[in-house]
């Protein structure tokens, strides 16, 4: 594509103005330092061995969790390499117990099987609510009740499974003897494989690991906001005794003052209360917590559920209220001008206080993080003591095209059926290209809500389905001839698409500014001498990210850039990159590009540069779109076993392109060039195969694939 050296708005192939796209910049992007594929296995092995060595030597009495990071490209073999290393260590007599966390239970089972084949004593651990392997109900008969109690910090083992009193009397759950959940811990295996969800939970039994491995990202599970309605904050606490009426009156006055300061913009730090005052209020909130009921393992589920009902709401709210006062106490103790971890917003026209905090890491064992997108600054904020950080990037074997003049926001894609129809046509073109070639598959990725909109466009209804059921439909249905997935956990660690020939990413994941900043507040808020740089509202009350010039890493080394919305705070920008750039790359890397034998195709439908993916061609949105006639023919070939090149067949096969036969005729009368193309297609296909209707198999068997691809510009 011919890019001018100025920043004027570009015209598309039809001469119409498009969005402001890529332009020449003074300095090209920093070139990614790729490791040659022939050297990758050896270098990765050395990195994993070095990480293992430093973790074994790491002191256990430091301030943070000793952590080694191996940032290797998806598909580099880091997970398999680590399992091989663990197997070698076990053969050498290494007695360590290892907990290995992966994104999902299904991946844990795959990893455990592979580890067992390597000779490890390995087992996949299922959570209480997971279904038993034979599908006969959940692993724990009281799963729902137990999980409610666990969220309140109530000891599960003692209160719901088995308890021994001071005299040696043992009470047990009625399901104890045949409990599938407890049964999986009877065999003490040295290597356990678990879903990452369980990384933030206590150890499931008495066997404490010597080391943990987390494959892929995990930090998001430790950063969640706590919301408190302002009215609740001002309301008297029901569970405080009369003796506390005086302190409670002081607390309620302080609560009113805090809300007022947030509403008028002065903030709680402007109030006269001391850190000790705020800390005392936090302690008073804890005293208002409902007493934990007298649970016993031999109670039935109904009794235990009723006991939980008594305490649940009050207990959770007391924890939130205490956390709020603790945040204010910490900020006051550090003499900060404002408390960044507490803010006020409105929901349904009601004022709500939001408390932003990070949960402490529940485990202190040395930690190995295997994640291509791991960010040391984010992990350090969680409490990881980074003692080693190794990078290893592999060059993708792919031809990468990227739209340079559209951002494709999620909201725009969801609201525009026309835009989705254009993308449908692009997807079917790539499907046709694949079927006329390797016929190995096309993967399409977008935000989950956008993917669902495409399915609904095609007539699917998810009414009455649970989210899990809807997910299964979308993940396991070929729509327009392609497989579909979405940004986030569903794109991590999966190998099912590694043979596919093409990946299409539609749009990007963009976290709203307030949500992005809330995560930043939780991780780094109230850091003395380093306040967060937050985005202020403009005169219209809008919060808009400033734009920054970001260069594309081009395969040919040319210097091209584009304006991209970037958060002004360097730390929050890291969170933005995790959610936006890294999420797009993770979908693309499901094709395992580095180890592909033949170059694969990648279409990035958003103009935000992605690190580590050098671009071969920047294309305008208009140039990427599929013309009307070509789209109708492609749709007919993809969706029909037998397809004829007639006006009636075109409108029948592609009603979203041509609603009627007359619409086809009218279009061709007005477009002589397209009419000539139609005649060429008709003559080339029908005369060569002596058929009026044909299929893709007919075309391939008659060696007409190249001819068809040429005519349709596929």
LOKOL-476035 format. One line per 3 residues: for each residue y, z, x of C-alpha. Coordinates in steps of 0.1 Angstrom, whole numbers, plus 5000, padded with zeros to 4 digits. Last residue first. Layout:
<pts>
Y,Z,X | ...
</pts>
This chain:
<pts>
4855,4969,4907 | 4880,4941,4904 | 4864,4929,4872
4859,4893,4884 | 4848,4905,4919 | 4825,4932,4906
4808,4906,4883 | 4802,4881,4911 | 4789,4909,4934
4765,4921,4908 | 4752,4887,4899 | 4720,4888,4918
4699,4879,4887 | 4680,4912,4887 | 4713,4931,4891
4729,4914,4861 | 4698,4917,4839 | 4696,4954,4848
4732,4958,4838 | 4724,4944,4804 | 4726,4911,4787
4735,4894,4754 | 4741,4857,4750 | 4714,4848,4775
4708,4819,4798 | 4711,4842,4827 | 4735,4821,4848
4751,4805,4818 | 4757,4837,4799 | 4771,4857,4828
4793,4833,4847 | 4805,4814,4816 | 4814,4845,4797
4831,4862,4827 | 4851,4830,4835 | 4861,4826,4799
4873,4862,4798 | 4892,4857,4830 | 4909,4827,4815
4919,4847,4785 | 4932,4874,4808 | 4955,4849,4825
4965,4835,4791 | 4977,4869,4778 | 4993,4866,4744
4964,4846,4728 | 4940,4870,4746 | 4955,4901,4730
4956,4886,4695 | 4920,4875,4697 | 4909,4910,4709
4929,4927,4682 | 4914,4904,4656 | 4880,4916,4665
4892,4951,4657 | 4901,4984,4674 | 4903,4970,4709
4905,4996,4736 | 4894,5026,4717 | 4869,5005,4698
4851,4995,4730 | 4816,4983,4721 | 4824,4971,4686
4857,4955,4696 | 4842,4937,4726 | 4811,4927,4707
4832,4910,4679 | 4853,4891,4704 | 4822,4879,4722
4808,4887,4757 | 4775,4901,4746 | 4761,4935,4755
4725,4947,4756 | 4716,4982,4767 | 4750,4994,4757
4773,5021,4769 | 4780,5010,4805 | 4782,4973,4799
4804,4976,4769 | 4826,5001,4786 | 4830,4977,4815
4839,4948,4793 | 4865,4968,4773 | 4880,4982,4805
4883,4947,4821 | 4902,4935,4790 | 4926,4965,4790
4935,4967,4827 | 4920,4997,4846 | 4945,5022,4860
4946,5028,4897 | 4975,5004,4902 | 4995,5021,4875
4989,5055,4891 | 5002,5043,4924 | 4978,5042,4953
4977,5060,4987 | 4948,5046,5007 | 4924,5060,5034
4933,5096,5030 | 4921,5123,5054 | 4904,5152,5036
4907,5183,5058 | 4937,5196,5040 | 4943,5182,5005
4977,5165,4998 | 4991,5170,4963 | 4995,5136,4946
4969,5141,4919 | 4940,5120,4908 | 4920,5122,4940
4895,5093,4940 | 4866,5097,4964 | 4840,5070,4973
4811,5076,4996 | 4805,5062,5030 | 4768,5057,5037
4744,5082,5053 | 4763,5112,5039 | 4762,5143,5061
4799,5151,5061 | 4804,5141,5025 | 4782,5167,5009
4789,5153,4974 | 4798,5188,4962 | 4826,5184,4987
4848,5167,4962 | 4846,5197,4938 | 4854,5221,4967
4883,5200,4978 | 4900,5203,4944 | 4895,5241,4944
4909,5244,4979 | 4941,5226,4971 | 4949,5244,4939
4935,5280,4936 | 4932,5288,4973 | 4965,5269,4981
4983,5290,4955 | 4969,5322,4970 | 4981,5312,5004
5015,5303,4989 | 5016,5339,4977 | 5016,5350,5013
5042,5326,5025 | 5066,5334,4997 | 5085,5303,4985
5057,5291,4962 | 5051,5253,4967 | 5058,5225,4943
5051,5193,4962 | 5074,5165,4975 | 5054,5138,4992
5047,5127,5027 | 5035,5097,5048 | 5033,5094,5086
5006,5069,5096 | 4976,5082,5115 | 4952,5055,5102
4931,5081,5083 | 4962,5096,5068 | 4968,5134,5066
4994,5135,5039 | 5026,5153,5047 | 5041,5181,5026
5078,5181,5018 | 5085,5212,4998 | 5095,5216,4961
5109,5248,4947 | 5087,5264,4920 | 5104,5267,4886
5109,5298,4866 | 5128,5290,4834 | 5154,5311,4816
5178,5282,4812 | 5201,5296,4838 | 5172,5298,4863
5147,5325,4864 | 5138,5340,4898 | 5108,5331,4920
5095,5360,4940 | 5099,5366,4977 | 5077,5396,4983
5091,5425,5002 | 5083,5429,5040 | 5100,5461,5053
5075,5483,5034 | 5048,5465,5015 | 5054,5473,4979
5033,5443,4967 | 5009,5427,4991 | 4976,5423,4973
4985,5433,4937 | 5020,5417,4939 | 5004,5385,4952
4979,5384,4923 | 5008,5390,4899 | 5028,5363,4916
5001,5337,4908 | 4998,5349,4873 | 5036,5348,4868
5038,5313,4884 | 5010,5298,4862 | 4979,5289,4882
4976,5251,4889 | 4941,5236,4891 | 4945,5199,4898
4946,5166,4881 | 4915,5145,4876 | 4891,5146,4906
4867,5116,4908 | 4837,5119,4931 | 4815,5089,4940
4781,5081,4955 | 4761,5111,4942 | 4732,5123,4964
4748,5158,4970 | 4754,5163,4933 | 4728,5191,4927
4738,5209,4958 | 4759,5237,4943 | 4775,5263,4965
4807,5266,4946 | 4819,5242,4919 | 4810,5264,4889
4830,5292,4905 | 4863,5275,4901 | 4874,5239,4892
4854,5220,4867 | 4823,5199,4863 | 4813,5166,4848
4784,5142,4853 | 4791,5105,4847 | 4779,5077,4824
4808,5080,4799 | 4797,5116,4794 | 4764,5126,4810
4756,5160,4795 | 4742,5189,4815 | 4775,5206,4826
4793,5200,4793 | 4765,5212,4771 | 4757,5242,4793
4793,5253,4794 | 4795,5252,4756 | 4765,5275,4754
4780,5299,4779 | 4813,5300,4760 | 4794,5308,4728
4791,5280,4704 | 4803,5281,4667 | 4827,5252,4672
4820,5233,4703 | 4823,5199,4688 | 4816,5167,4707
4831,5134,4693 | 4840,5116,4725 | 4876,5129,4725
4860,5164,4722 | 4842,5158,4754 | 4873,5147,4772
4892,5178,4758 | 4864,5200,4772 | 4869,5186,4807
4907,5193,4803 | 4901,5229,4793 | 4877,5233,4823
4902,5220,4848 | 4891,5187,4863 | 4860,5173,4881
4841,5140,4876 | 4809,5133,4895 | 4794,5098,4897
4757,5091,4902 | 4730,5076,4925 | 4730,5040,4913
4734,5028,4949 | 4753,4996,4939 | 4757,4980,4905
4752,5014,4889 | 4778,5030,4912 | 4805,5003,4906
4798,5006,4868 | 4802,5044,4870 | 4835,5040,4890
4848,5016,4863 | 4836,5041,4836 | 4857,5069,4852
4888,5047,4855 | 4885,5038,4818 | 4881,5074,4808
4911,5083,4829 | 4933,5058,4809 | 4918,5074,4777
4928,5108,4790 | 4964,5097,4794 | 4965,5083,4759
4949,5115,4745 | 4979,5133,4760 | 4983,5171,4753
4955,5183,4775 | 4964,5160,4804 | 5000,5170,4803
4991,5207,4802 | 4968,5204,4831 | 4994,5187,4853
4986,5152,4865 | 5008,5153,4896 | 5016,5116,4896
5031,5093,4923 | 5007,5093,4952 | 4973,5088,4936
4947,5093,4963 | 4920,5070,4976 | 4894,5084,4999
4866,5062,5015 | 4841,5088,5026 | 4821,5102,5055
4840,5135,5055 | 4847,5147,5091 | 4832,5181,5097
4852,5213,5102 | 4842,5244,5121 | 4864,5274,5122
4855,5309,5135 | 4871,5342,5127 | 4860,5374,5144
4869,5411,5141 | 4887,5408,5107 | 4890,5444,5094
4886,5437,5057 | 4906,5460,5034 | 4916,5437,5006
4949,5428,5024 | 4928,5417,5054 | 4908,5394,5032
4940,5377,5020 | 4953,5374,5055 | 4920,5361,5069
4918,5332,5043 | 4883,5320,5036 | 4883,5283,5025
4851,5271,5042 | 4834,5304,5032 | 4806,5323,5049
4819,5359,5051 | 4798,5383,5072 | 4804,5420,5063
4796,5451,5082 | 4787,5479,5057 | 4815,5498,5041
4809,5490,5004 | 4830,5495,4974 | 4860,5474,4986
4890,5490,4970 | 4903,5475,4938 | 4937,5458,4941
4966,5468,4919 | 4991,5452,4896 | 5002,5474,4867
5017,5455,4837 | 5039,5472,4812 | 5041,5455,4778
5071,5450,4755 | 5061,5436,4721 | 5072,5402,4709
5036,5389,4708 | 5035,5398,4745 | 5066,5407,4764
5069,5415,4801 | 5076,5445,4822 | 5066,5449,4859
5048,5474,4881 | 5035,5464,4915 | 5068,5453,4929
5084,5487,4928 | 5120,5483,4938 | 5144,5497,4965
5115,5512,4985 | 5118,5546,5000 | 5081,5546,5010
5074,5578,4990 | 5091,5562,4960 | 5069,5531,4961
5038,5553,4964 | 5048,5575,4935 | 5056,5545,4913
5022,5530,4919 | 5006,5563,4913 | 5024,5566,4879
5010,5532,4869 | 4975,5541,4881 | 4975,5573,4860
4985,5553,4829 | 4957,5527,4835 | 4931,5554,4841
4942,5572,4810 | 4939,5540,4790 | 4903,5534,4801
4893,5570,4792 | 4910,5569,4758 | 4894,5537,4747
4859,5546,4759 | 4855,5583,4751 | 4843,5585,4716
4828,5550,4715 | 4807,5559,4745 | 4790,5587,4725
4782,5563,4697 | 4767,5539,4722 | 4745,5566,4737
4732,5576,4702 | 4725,5540,4692 | 4708,5532,4725
4683,5560,4722 | 4686,5592,4742 | 4660,5598,4769
4684,5592,4798 | 4707,5620,4787 | 4745,5617,4781
4766,5647,4776 | 4799,5630,4769 | 4825,5625,4797
4855,5646,4787 | 4884,5625,4774 | 4911,5618,4800
4942,5638,4794 | 4937,5656,4827 | 4939,5622,4844
4972,5616,4828 | 4985,5649,4841 | 4975,5640,4876
4995,5608,4873 | 5025,5627,4860 | 5023,5650,4890
5023,5620,4914 | 5055,5607,4897 | 5072,5640,4902
5060,5643,4938 | 5074,5608,4945 | 5107,5620,4932
5124,5613,4899 | 5161,5605,4900 | 5157,5570,4887
5168,5539,4906 | 5132,5534,4919 | 5122,5528,4883
5140,5495,4880 | 5177,5487,4875 | 5169,5456,4854
5180,5469,4820 | 5145,5466,4806 | 5127,5480,4836
5151,5510,4838 | 5146,5516,4800 | 5108,5516,4804
5109,5540,4833 | 5133,5563,4814 | 5110,5564,4783
5080,5572,4805 | 5101,5599,4823 | 5109,5615,4790
5072,5614,4780 | 5062,5630,4813 | 5087,5658,4810
5075,5665,4774 | 5039,5665,4787 | 5048,5690,4814
5061,5714,4787 | 5033,5707,4762 | 5006,5714,4788
4995,5748,4775 | 4990,5731,4741 | 4960,5712,4755
4962,5675,4765 | 4938,5652,4746 | 4963,5635,4723
4987,5622,4749 | 5021,5618,4732 | 5032,5581,4728
5058,5566,4752 | 5033,5547,4773 | 5015,5536,4741
5047,5521,4728 | 5053,5503,4761 | 5019,5486,4757
4998,5491,4789 | 4983,5462,4808 | 4961,5465,4840
4961,5434,4862 | 4930,5422,4881 | 4925,5417,4918
4891,5427,4932 | 4871,5399,4916 | 4895,5373,4931
4884,5382,4966 | 4849,5368,4964 | 4849,5333,4980
4818,5316,4992 | 4786,5331,5007 | 4790,5369,5011
4767,5385,5037 | 4762,5422,5038 | 4748,5444,5065
4728,5476,5070 | 4720,5476,5033 | 4715,5509,5014
4682,5514,4997 | 4688,5541,4970 | 4690,5517,4941
4715,5492,4925 | 4741,5497,4953 | 4775,5503,4936
4793,5473,4920 | 4819,5450,4935 | 4793,5428,4954
4774,5425,4921 | 4795,5396,4909 | 4786,5377,4941
4751,5371,4926 | 4724,5387,4946 | 4699,5379,4973
4680,5408,4989 | 4666,5408,5024 | 4644,5436,5037
4622,5439,5006 | 4613,5473,4993 | 4589,5465,4965
4596,5489,4936 | 4631,5476,4932 | 4622,5447,4908
4607,5472,4884 | 4640,5489,4878 | 4654,5458,4860
4621,5449,4843 | 4618,5484,4827 | 4582,5490,4819
4580,5527,4828 | 4616,5534,4821 | 4619,5520,4785
4621,5554,4768 | 4647,5564,4795 | 4636,5593,4815
4640,5630,4817 | 4626,5649,4847 | 4623,5687,4850
4625,5699,4886 | 4642,5732,4879 | 4676,5720,4891
4675,5690,4867 | 4659,5655,4875 | 4675,5625,4858
4662,5590,4852 | 4676,5558,4837 | 4707,5563,4815
4727,5593,4827 | 4714,5598,4862 | 4710,5561,4872
4741,5549,4854 | 4767,5572,4869 | 4798,5569,4846
4827,5550,4862 | 4840,5539,4829 | 4830,5502,4836
4795,5516,4843 | 4794,5531,4808 | 4801,5498,4791
4775,5481,4814 | 4749,5507,4803 | 4755,5501,4766
4752,5463,4769 | 4721,5464,4792 | 4701,5490,4772
4668,5471,4773 | 4675,5462,4809 | 4663,5429,4823
4674,5411,4792 | 4650,5396,4767 | 4617,5378,4771
4629,5347,4789 | 4600,5347,4813 | 4623,5353,4843
4639,5382,4824 | 4674,5374,4811 | 4704,5388,4830
4721,5418,4814 | 4708,5443,4839 | 4715,5421,4869
4687,5401,4886 | 4679,5406,4923 | 4665,5377,4942
4639,5388,4968 | 4632,5381,5004 | 4607,5395,5029
4616,5367,5054 | 4591,5341,5066 | 4612,5310,5065
4596,5300,5031 | 4608,5334,5019 | 4643,5326,5028
4642,5293,5009 | 4629,5311,4979 | 4656,5338,4982
4683,5311,4985 | 4671,5293,4954 | 4669,5325,4934
4704,5336,4946 | 4717,5301,4936 | 4704,5306,4901
4720,5341,4900 | 4754,5327,4908 | 4781,5327,4935
4760,5339,4965 | 4756,5375,4979 | 4731,5383,5007
4723,5420,5010 | 4706,5427,5044 | 4683,5455,5055
4682,5456,5093 | 4649,5463,5111 | 4653,5435,5138
4618,5431,5152 | 4622,5397,5169 | 4605,5380,5139
4632,5396,5117 | 4660,5383,5140 | 4646,5348,5138
4644,5350,5100 | 4680,5363,5098 | 4691,5333,5120
4673,5309,5097 | 4690,5324,5067 | 4724,5321,5085
4718,5284,5093 | 4708,5277,5056 | 4741,5293,5045
4762,5275,5072 | 4746,5241,5067 | 4777,5220,5071
4776,5210,5034 | 4809,5227,5027 | 4829,5227,5059
4826,5258,5081 | 4848,5289,5080 | 4826,5316,5096
4843,5349,5091 | 4833,5383,5106 | 4843,5415,5089
4842,5452,5099 | 4853,5470,5066 | 4886,5487,5072
4900,5518,5087 | 4874,5522,5114 | 4844,5546,5114
4815,5522,5114 | 4821,5507,5148 | 4811,5470,5152
4783,5462,5176 | 4760,5447,5151 | 4789,5429,5135
4799,5415,5169 | 4764,5401,5176 | 4759,5386,5141
4793,5368,5144 | 4783,5354,5178 | 4750,5343,5164
4766,5326,5135 | 4792,5308,5157 | 4765,5297,5181
4744,5282,5153 | 4774,5264,5139 | 4781,5249,5173
4745,5237,5177 | 4743,5223,5142 | 4777,5206,5145
4773,5188,5178 | 4759,5155,5164 | 4783,5157,5135
4813,5156,5158 | 4835,5186,5151 | 4867,5177,5133
4901,5189,5145 | 4923,5181,5115 | 4953,5160,5125
4986,5177,5118 | 5004,5156,5093 | 5026,5128,5105
5062,5134,5116 | 5093,5116,5105 | 5083,5109,5070
5076,5077,5051 | 5074,5081,5013 | 5049,5092,4987
5058,5091,4950 | 5088,5096,4927 | 5073,5088,4893
5070,5052,4881 | 5096,5025,4874 | 5082,4994,4859
5078,4962,4879 | 5043,4954,4866 | 5026,4965,4899
5044,4998,4898 | 5080,5005,4908 | 5088,5033,4932
5115,5060,4928 | 5137,5060,4960 | 5126,5082,4989
5133,5058,5017 | 5109,5044,5043 | 5092,5020,5019
5055,5023,5014 | 5035,4991,5013 | 5000,5000,5000
</pts>
